[in-house]
Amino acid sequence: MEDTTTKYLDTKTAARLIGFSYKTLESWRSKGEGPRYHQLPNKRVRYLREDLDEWVNHLSDTATKH
């Protein structure tokens, strides 16, 4: 079982946390969309839990305004 309480999450863990596939997150990154991410010097991508929470909350706020 993965630890979603850690501050930095890999793409697969981040995707499961917000309910999308990791391929969707990869696609969004290539288009400059989706939640904020960080690319480490070794080229690995990590997401901050707080950035994911903020992004999901923004989606919820936008959806309730329509």
C-alpha positions in Angstrom: 0.0 0.0 0.0 1.3 3.4 -1.0 1.8 6.3 1.5 -0.3 9.2 0.3 0.6 11.2 3.5 4.1 11.9 2.3 4.8 15.5 1.1 6.2 14.5 -2.4 4.2 12.0 -4.5 5.2 10.2 -7.7 2.9 10.4 -10.7 1.1 7.1 -10.2 0.4 7.9 -6.5 -0.7 11.5 -7.3 -3.0 10.2 -10.0 -4.7 7.7 -7.8 -5.1 10.4 -5.1 -7.0 12.8 -7.4 -8.9 10.1 -9.3 -7.2 10.2 -12.7 -4.9 7.9 -14.5 -1.1 8.5 -14.5 -1.3 8.7 -18.3 -3.7 11.6 -17.9 -1.2 13.4 -15.6 1.6 12.8 -18.1 -0.6 14.1 -20.9 -1.5 17.2 -19.0 2.2 17.9 -18.2 3.1 17.7 -21.8 0.4 20.3 -22.6 1.2 22.6 -19.6 -2.1 21.7 -17.9 -3.1 19.9 -14.7 -1.7 20.3 -11.2 1.6 21.9 -10.5 4.6 19.5 -10.5 8.3 19.5 -9.9 10.9 17.9 -12.0 13.9 16.8 -10.0 17.5 16.9 -11.3 17.3 13.2 -12.1 14.3 14.0 -14.4 11.8 12.3 -12.1 8.6 14.1 -11.5 7.0 14.7 -8.1 3.8 16.4 -7.0 3.4 18.1 -3.7 0.3 16.9 -1.8 -0.7 20.5 -1.0 -0.5 21.4 -4.8 -2.8 18.5 -5.6 -5.3 19.5 -2.9 -5.2 23.1 -4.1 -5.8 22.1 -7.7 -8.7 19.8 -6.8 -10.3 22.5 -4.7 -10.0 24.9 -7.6 -11.8 22.4 -9.8 -14.5 22.1 -7.2 -14.9 25.9 -6.9 -15.0 26.3 -10.7 -17.6 23.6 -11.1 -19.9 25.1 -8.5 -19.9 28.5 -10.2 -21.4 27.2 -13.4 
